[in-house]
Amino acid sequence: MNSHDAGAQNAGRRHRVVIIGSGFGGLAAAQRLAKADVDVTLVAKTGHHLFQPLLYQVATGILSVGDIAPSTRLVLREHKNITVTLGEVDKIDVANRTVHAVAGHIDFDLPYDSLIVAAGANQSYFGNDHFERWAPGMKTIDDALELRGRILGSFELAEITEDEEARRQLLTFVVVGAGPTGVEMAGQIGELAHRTLKNSYRRIDPADARIILLDAAPAVLPPFGEKLGEAAKARLEQLGVEVHLNAMVTDVDSTGIEIKDADGTTRRIGAACKIWSAGVQASPLGTMLAEQTDAEVDRAGRVKVNKDLSVPGHPEIFVIGDMMSLDNLPGVSPVAIQGGKYVAKQIDRELAGKQSPTGRPPFKYFDKGSMATVSRYSAVVKIRGFEIHGFIAWVLWLVVHLAFLIGFRNRLATLFSWGMHILGDKRSHLSATSRFVYGRRAIDRVYGDSIASSLDDRSPGS
Ligand SMILES: Cc1cc2nc3c(=O)[nH]c(=O)nc-3n(C[C@H](O)[C@H](O)[C@H](O)COP(=O)(O)OP(=O)(O)OC[C@H]3O[C@@H](n4cnc5c(N)ncnc54)[C@H](O)[C@@H]3O)c2cc1C
């Protein structure tokens, strides 16, 4: 029995582990603790786990929500020592070892002996949060459905408007951020315009759509290196996507986007549909932890953790995944999954008396490589020194993503949807309800934000 378990031992109860978040890190930790002698409470602000890497396929109608977002409760139901609780954590009380959460009109406390914080990251607008209204990011199911509504809504309005200038704006799509998500989104809008929607409108030709991928950096997919970045750029250009590099966004509004180029000149692109995939900011729970401990946060709000992923001075608190900063590890799902398994193993071993917190081996990340799709039949893969792009990379991408999806049914449904999409170019999920499209405006109204500007707004989904 280790020192941080003294409370449980004295009270004659099992060690309580609270996990915040049901994403890659939180779920991996919970699954690893399923057979440990502990009581686990997993609290998350959604009732589902989310496979974020395939969100763009929900946004562009290839997959349904259920395929990538299984119910966490059902995933963990066989593990009797795990309780799944809906709740948004708004306070961590380090001194009293308690987490406070809110769900609807109910709020509650969760006491813990060990705490695993895996609340992920949100979109970052680099201090320009007002951009979000006109250029939503893609972090949640709500985001993906709203974007689906905006993309499809733009084509629909372009078909009926009599105003040439408005039609041009509606058929211009701007994706900000040329990382994997931006590349995937731009590629899929290109495929929608050129293949899926072909011959389905009478007044417009969807292939006239202008799709622009912008980035302030000088390269596409910088972490993949020059060769793969160039290959991805060339493939996007074949699909009709314009790639604008060294282009910094300075403003976003309902009808367009303002840009400053590397030579200092400014320009405006008229576009109804803008998508933001340019940066991330860790959950504010990281800063909350830092304020109560000796931990520091980096510029993205990530907690600088010890080698064992614990918070300095608090061996009972672990921060994992997109919320942690350690050895420049990237914000990708394998880091979160391996971190979740690692911290769960440390807790398990310490309760079994096999080690003490001071004897923990350092977390070692095993880098299995990175991959991103560009379009049908085209992806880029970097595994250690080995770089490939094109068809084989795309097949590898398919296999890996299928393998990592949670649940047999989800894999089967995804495989079926992919088959339909690849062989027949069918997208079964091209529907958008007005709730997807107008939800943001309704929320703005409830919270009294920007009511005046929403009244004269004519762009879809705003
Ligand atoms: C669009 C997109 C595409 C991506 N593509 C790839 C890819 O191709 N390959 C790859 O490896 N990685 C990819 N990533 C990154 C990867 O998804 C993340 O690195 C990974 O999800 C991090 O896992 P996590 O557990 O730290 O956080 P998440 O998976 O983000 O989970 C966070 C959890 O915390 C919950 N939560 C947040 N705040 C609170 C709160 N206050 N209270 C309670 N619960 C809370 C959330 O509801 C969620 O359940 C992508 C990310 C995005 C957004």
The ligand as an ORCA input file, in Angstrom:
! r2SCAN-3c Opt
* xyz 0 1
  C     -10.578     16.978    -35.936
  C      -9.458     16.233    -35.252
  C      -8.719     15.303    -35.957
  C      -7.689     14.593    -35.342
  N      -6.995     13.668    -36.059
  C      -6.067     12.916    -35.434
  C      -5.399     11.864    -36.130
  O      -5.627     11.646    -37.324
  N      -4.509     11.087    -35.439
  C      -4.253     11.309    -34.118
  O      -3.470     10.553    -33.522
  N      -4.846     12.302    -33.440
  C      -5.746     13.106    -34.055
  N      -6.371     14.110    -33.377
  C      -5.951     14.395    -31.996
  C      -6.566     13.412    -31.020
  O      -7.949     13.288    -31.256
  C      -6.275     13.925    -29.620
  O      -4.884     13.963    -29.449
  C      -6.898     13.017    -28.567
  O      -8.302     13.029    -28.687
  C      -6.489     13.462    -27.171
  O      -7.093     12.610    -26.237
  P      -7.486     13.170    -24.793
  O      -8.002     12.005    -24.036
  O      -6.374     13.963    -24.242
  O      -8.646     14.216    -25.078
  P     -10.079     14.045    -25.860
  O     -10.033     12.807    -26.657
  O     -10.259     15.336    -26.496
  O     -11.054     13.839    -24.665
  C     -11.368     14.849    -23.768
  C     -12.543     14.406    -22.939
  O     -12.718     15.276    -21.850
  C     -14.069     15.682    -21.768
  N     -14.066     16.990    -21.104
  C     -13.497     18.128    -21.532
  N     -13.639     19.094    -20.600
  C     -14.306     18.529    -19.576
  C     -14.772     19.011    -18.330
  N     -14.555     20.266    -17.931
  N     -15.443     18.168    -17.534
  C     -15.680     16.893    -17.908
  N     -15.256     16.384    -19.082
  C     -14.577     17.189    -19.891
  C     -14.547     15.664    -23.199
  O     -15.959     15.599    -23.263
  C     -13.864     14.390    -23.677
  O     -14.598     13.270    -23.258
  C      -7.393     14.838    -33.975
  C      -8.133     15.785    -33.270
  C      -9.158     16.468    -33.906
  C      -9.960     17.486    -33.135
*
